[in-house]
Amino acid sequence: MKCDASMFAQLYETVYKDLYRFALCLVKDGHDAEDAVSEAVVSAYENIGKLRKAEAFKSWIFTILANVCRRKLRKDARLKSSEQPYDKYEDAAGRQPDYGLALDVKRAFFILEEEEQLIIGLSVFGGYNSAEIGTMLSLNASTVRSKRKRALEKMECVLR
């Protein structure tokens, strides 16, 4: 697909809020999410010639972002493997978050296959319905629903 900077900007304009929200849900840090989105956008811009159809832009850039976030989380896990969670953070009610549960959920999420991670991420974190996800991933909406159900069941088994 031929794409100039103006066309790329138009395509990006349609997804930029969703990209940040998706990254934030995965990496749980605003600065890290911004970095991940920036890295994904640069990578997408550099490789836009590999995209065959403009209609596939959304799923393509979300896949790039998911991969960037996954690399970042693996790198951070290696760096922080001996560190304890921060005690200074509290939620709006003044309670400290349950970091153990958050880590368990992340572990459960990362045992999923890549396609399952995308479906769960787009559904749970991104707020997309099965028809929208199906369009992005070139899948039937009912296939998305069944894959999402199986993926959530896998996560549930890990979290028990």
N, C-alpha and C positions, 0 to 999 in steps of 0.2 A: 504494500500500500504506500502510495506517495503521501507524505505528510510534511507540511512546513510548520514553523513555530506557531503560527496563528491557528492552524487547525489543531495542533497538539493542545494549545491553550484552551480552545473550545471544548475539546474532549475532556481535558482535565477539569474544567469548570463544572462539568456534570457530576464529578465524583469526589472532589477534594474533601468535602466535609465527611463523607462516608469513609474515605481512606483514613483520615485522622481518627475517627471514632473506632474503626476496626483496629488500628494499631494501638490505640490507647487501651482498649479492652485486652489486647494480647500482652502488651509489655507493662501495663499498669503504671506508667510514668509519663507525664506530659512531655518532658524534654526528650525522653527516649522515643516516644511516639512521633514527635516532630522530626527527629533525626531519621527514623525509619521511613517516614513518608518522603522526606527529602531525598534519601538514598534511592527509594523505589522510583520516584519521579525522574530523577536523573538517569537511572538505568533504563526506564521506559523511553525517555526521550532519545537516549543514545541508540536504542534498539527498535525504534518505531518502524523502521523499514522491514522488520521481521513480522509485523502484524499484517495479516492478510485482509481483514475487513474491519472497518471502523466500528461496526456493531459489536465486535468482540473486545473492544478496548477495555470496557469495565471489568470483565472477568480476567482479562490478561493482566491489567495493572494490579488487581487484587491478588492474583497469584504471585506476582513479583513482590508485592508488599508482604504477603504471608511468608515468603521465603526469606526476605530481609529480617522480619521479626523473629523467625525461627532461628536464624543464625545469631542474631543479637541475644536471644534468650539463652542459647547454648553457650555463647561466649561469657555472658554475665554469670551463668551458673558455675562455669569453671572458675571465674574470678572470685565469686562470693561463696564458694563451697564451704569455706571454714568460718564465714562471718555469721553472726546472729542477726535476726531481723531488727529493724529499728523500732525502739519503743516510743519515740517521740511523736509518731503519727497517730491521730485519732480521727474518728468519723464525726459527722455533724452532731451526734448525740453525746460526744465526749468519750465514746468507747474506743478502745484500741482494736484494730482489725485482727481477725484470727489469721495470722500469717501461716500457721500450720495448714489450715483448711485451704487457703489460697494456693499454697505449694502443692497440696494433694490434688486440687482441681487442675492445676497446670500439668502435673505429671499425668493425670488421667487424660487430659486433652492431647498430650504429646505421644500417647501410645496409639492414637488413632492413625489410620492411613492418611496420606496427604489430602486426598479428595474428601475424606470424612472431616478433616480439620477445616477445610474450606467451607464445607456445608454448615458445620456447627458454627464456625466463626461468622459467616455471613448471616446465619439465622439468628443465633443468640446474641452475638456482639454487634452485628451490623443492622439487625432489625428487618432483614429481607424475608419475604414469604417464599414458599417453595416454587411458585411460578417464576418469580424474579430470579431466584438462584438457578433454576432450571435453564432460563434464558442465558444467564451468564456462563454457565458451565456446559451448555449444549446437552442438557438432560431433560427428560420428561419430568413434570412436576411431581407425579406420583412416585417416580424413582427417587427424587430428592427426598420426599417424605419418608420413604422406607429406609433410605440410607441414613437419614438424620435419626430416625428412631433406633436403628441398630447401633449407630455411633453413640447415642446417649445411653443405651443399655450397656455398651462396653464401658463407658465412663462410670456408670453406676456400679458395675461389678468391681472396678478398681477402688471406688470410694467407700465400699462397704467395710 
